[in-house]
């Protein structure tokens, strides 16, 4: 178990180093977060601007209408944010594959190539949003232990289904249901194939957040001691900066890691800079299944 985890961490480290060679790859996740925030502001801002005045003037008669419009706004946001995150992630995959093959492309070119996936990404966004909404409705109807059990079971099943869903859509151009089936089959057939590396990338990202937190605490303590609002504001700004940086690194490396592992599990081989022996140690195959056939490094 620990040997597998260590191998996974080494894999995660190798992926992180490769991503850092082209730091432009990190900008995709920053862009995704920025666009999703803007979508939230526009969608919910428009909803409040249109609906809240009528509700405020006559809350009794407008209550049901207001709630219905709020649900519609939430659905629109789920679909829009899911589409945005999937679209940018697909562009990241394209940019990463182009870079590692020696034919680096610009962000604009990556997005132009991503446009061919638009229909599949929209289907995924709608499908995924429906699943999330159904789970939220079920959870809201349950209480106590029942809600906790349903939440754990449903959350685990969804995590397995989406683990390699985007790499599957990228590589095989299939719809959301088929993508989740293949993702689950890949995960079950190669259990433990991504835990180590993803844990490493997440912890590496958390390190930046912790550094930011410590720096922010120092600045805020100094600001409080010296009665300086500027120091307090600087501390909070540094905290936000380090949290964003950590989340960006973790998200980029973990998604690239999943793409590479899915390619390997599919028998497509590995990039030359990734040690196949580490992958073999990190992946535990179920009885009756065999490792992918040997393939020349990409």
C-alpha positions in Angstrom: 0.0 0.0 0.0 2.7 2.5 1.1 4.9 1.6 -1.9 1.9 2.2 -4.2 1.3 5.6 -2.6 5.0 6.6 -2.8 5.0 5.6 -6.5 1.9 7.7 -7.0 3.4 10.7 -5.3 6.5 10.4 -7.6 4.2 10.3 -10.6 2.4 13.4 -9.3 5.8 15.1 -8.8 6.9 14.2 -12.4 3.6 15.6 -13.8 4.0 18.8 -11.8 7.5 19.3 -13.0 6.4 18.8 -16.6 3.5 21.2 -16.2 5.8 23.8 -14.7 8.0 23.7 -17.8 5.2 25.4 -19.6 3.6 27.6 -17.0 1.1 28.9 -19.5 -0.8 25.6 -18.8 -1.6 27.0 -15.4 -3.5 29.9 -16.9 -6.3 27.6 -18.2 -7.5 26.8 -14.6 -7.2 30.5 -13.6 -9.3 31.4 -16.7 -11.9 28.8 -15.8 -12.3 30.1 -12.2 -12.5 33.7 -13.4 -15.2 32.9 -16.0 -17.2 30.8 -13.6 -17.2 33.7 -11.1 -18.3 36.1 -13.7 -21.1 33.7 -14.8 -22.3 33.5 -11.2 -22.3 37.3 -10.9 -24.1 37.8 -14.2 -26.7 35.0 -13.7 -27.6 35.7 -10.1 -27.2 39.4 -10.4 -29.7 39.4 -13.3 -32.0 37.2 -11.3 -32.0 39.5 -8.3 -32.3 42.6 -10.5 -35.4 41.3 -12.2 -37.1 39.3 -9.5 -36.2 40.8 -6.1 -38.1 44.2 -6.6 -41.4 42.3 -7.3 -40.8 39.9 -4.4 -40.0 42.8 -2.0 -43.1 44.7 -2.9 -45.5 41.8 -2.4 -43.6 38.8 -0.8 -46.7 36.8 -0.1 -48.1 36.5 -3.6 -44.6 36.5 -5.2 -43.0 33.8 -3.0 -43.6 30.8 -5.2 -42.7 32.7 -8.4 -39.5 34.0 -6.7 -38.5 30.5 -5.6 -39.2 29.1 -9.1 -37.1 31.8 -10.7 -34.3 31.1 -8.2 -34.3 27.4 -9.1 -34.1 28.3 -12.8 -31.2 30.7 -12.1 -29.5 27.9 -10.2 -30.0 25.4 -13.0 -28.6 27.9 -15.6 -25.6 28.5 -13.4 -24.9 24.7 -13.0 -25.0 24.2 -16.7 -23.0 27.3 -17.5 -20.3 26.6 -15.0 -20.1 22.9 -15.9 -19.8 23.8 -19.6 -17.1 26.4 -18.8 -15.0 24.1 -16.6 -15.3 21.2 -19.1 -14.5 23.4 -22.1 -11.4 25.0 -20.5 -10.2 21.6 -19.3 -10.5 20.2 -22.8 -8.4 23.1 -24.1 -5.9 22.3 -21.4 -5.7 18.7 -22.6 -5.1 19.8 -26.1 -2.5 22.3 -25.1 -0.7 19.8 -22.9 -0.6 17.1 -25.6 0.6 19.6 -28.2 3.3 20.9 -25.8 4.6 17.5 -24.9 4.7 16.4 -28.5 7.0 19.3 -29.3 4.3 21.4 -31.2 3.4 24.0 -28.6 0.2 26.0 -29.5 -1.2 29.2 -28.2 -4.3 29.4 -25.9 -6.3 30.7 -28.8 -5.4 27.8 -31.0 -6.2 25.4 -28.2 -9.7 26.9 -27.8 -10.2 26.8 -31.6 -9.5 23.0 -31.6 -11.7 22.6 -28.6 -14.7 23.9 -30.6 -15.0 20.5 -32.3 -16.0 19.1 -28.8 -18.6 21.8 -28.2 -21.6 19.5 -28.6 -20.2 16.7 -26.4 -19.2 19.3 -23.8 -22.7 20.8 -23.7 -24.2 17.3 -23.4 -21.9 16.6 -20.5 -22.7 19.9 -18.8 -26.5 19.3 -19.0 -26.2 15.7 -17.9 -23.8 16.4 -15.0 -26.0 19.4 -13.8 -29.1 17.2 -13.8 -27.3 14.5 -11.7 -26.0 17.2 -9.2 -29.5 18.7 -8.9 -31.1 15.3 -8.3 -28.6 14.5 -5.6 -29.2 17.9 -4.0 -33.0 17.3 -4.0 -32.6 13.8 -2.5 -30.3 15.1 0.2 -32.7 17.9 1.0 -35.5 15.4 1.6 -33.5 13.3 4.0 -32.3 13.9 7.5 -29.9 12.4 9.9 -28.1 9.1 9.2 -30.1 8.4 6.1 -28.9 11.7 4.5 -25.3 11.0 5.4 -25.4 7.4 4.0 -27.0 8.5 0.8 -24.6 11.4 0.5 -21.5 9.2 1.0 -22.8 6.5 -1.4 -23.9 8.9 -4.1 -20.8 11.0 -3.8 -18.5 8.0 -4.1 -20.4 6.7 -7.1 -20.3 10.1 -8.8 -16.6 10.5 -8.1 -15.8 7.1 -9.7 -18.0 8.0 -12.6 -16.3 11.3 -13.3 -12.7 10.3 -12.4 -11.7 9.8 -16.0 -14.9 11.2 -17.7 -13.2 14.2 -19.3 -10.2 12.2 -20.6 -12.6 9.7 -22.1 -14.6 12.4 -23.9 -11.3 13.9 -25.1 -9.9 10.6 -26.4 -13.0 8.8 -27.6 -15.5 11.6 -28.3 -18.4 9.8 -26.6 -21.4 11.1 -24.8 -21.7 11.7 -21.1 -23.4 8.3 -20.2 -20.8 6.3 -22.1 -18.0 8.5 -20.7 -19.1 7.7 -17.1 -19.4 4.0 -17.9 -15.9 3.9 -19.3 -14.6 6.0 -16.4 -16.0 3.7 -13.8 -14.8 0.6 -15.7 -11.3 2.1 -15.9 -11.3 3.0 -12.2 -12.6 -0.4 -11.0 -10.3 -2.3 -13.4 -7.3 -0.4 -12.2 -8.1 0.5 -8.6 -5.8 2.9 -6.9 -4.3 4.1 -10.2 -4.7 7.8 -9.4 -4.9 8.2 -5.7 -1.2 8.7 -5.0 -0.6 11.3 -7.7 -3.8 13.2 -7.1 -3.1 13.3 -3.4 0.4 14.6 -4.0 -0.8 17.4 -6.3 -3.6 18.4 -3.9 -1.1 18.5 -1.0 1.4 20.4 -3.0 -1.3 23.0 -3.8 -2.3 23.0 -0.1 1.3 23.9 0.8 1.0 27.2 -1.1 -2.3 27.9 0.7 -0.7 27.2 4.1 2.2 29.5 3.3 -0.2 32.2 2.3 -2.1 31.7 5.5 1.0 32.0 7.7 2.1 35.1 5.8 -1.4 36.6 6.1 -1.4 35.9 9.9 2.0 37.6 10.3 0.8 40.7 8.4 -2.5 40.8 10.2 -0.9 40.5 13.6 1.6 43.2 12.7 -1.3 45.3 11.4 -3.2 44.8 14.6 -0.2 45.6 16.7 0.7 48.7 14.7 -2.9 49.6 14.1 -2.2 49.5 10.3 -5.1 48.8 8.0 -2.7 48.6 5.1 -0.8 45.6 6.6 -4.1 43.8 7.3 -5.3 44.3 3.7 -1.9 43.2 2.3 -2.0 40.1 4.5 -5.5 39.2 3.2 -4.4 39.9 -0.4 -1.5 37.5 0.0 -3.7 34.9 1.5 -6.1 35.1 -1.5 -3.2 35.0 -3.9 -1.6 31.9 -2.4 -4.9 30.1 -2.2 -5.6 30.8 -5.9 -2.1 29.7 -6.8 -2.3 26.5 -4.8 -5.8 25.6 -6.2 -4.5 26.3 -9.7 -1.5 24.0 -9.4 -3.5 21.2 -7.8 -6.3 21.4 -10.4 -3.9 21.5 -13.4 -1.6 18.7 -12.3 -4.4 16.4 -11.1 -6.3 16.7 -14.3 -3.2 16.1 -16.5 -2.4 13.2 -14.3 -5.8 11.6 -14.9 -5.4 12.1 -18.7 -2.0 10.3 -18.7 -3.3 7.5 -16.5 -6.3 7.0 -18.7 -4.1 6.8 -21.8 -1.9 4.2 -20.1 -4.9 2.2 -18.9 -6.2 2.2 -22.5 -2.9 0.8 -23.7 -1.7 4.0 -25.4 1.6 4.1 -23.6 3.3 6.9 -21.7 5.3 10.0 -22.5 9.1 9.4 -22.5 9.5 11.5 -19.3 7.1 9.3 -17.3 8.6 6.1 -15.8 6.4 3.2 -16.6 7.7 1.3 -13.6 6.3 3.9 -11.3 2.9 3.5 -13.0 3.0 -0.2 -12.6 3.8 0.1 -8.9 1.1 2.7 -8.4 -1.7 0.7 -10.2 -3.3 -2.3 -8.6 -4.9 -4.6 -11.1 -7.9 -6.7 -10.1 -7.7 -10.5 -10.4 -8.4 -11.6 -13.9 -7.3 -8.3 -15.5 -3.9 -7.6 -16.9 -1.7 -4.5 -17.4 -2.0 -2.8 -20.7 0.1 -4.3 -23.5 3.6 -2.9 -23.8 3.6 0.3 -25.9 6.4 2.5 -27.1 6.7 5.7 -25.2 5.0 8.7 -26.8 
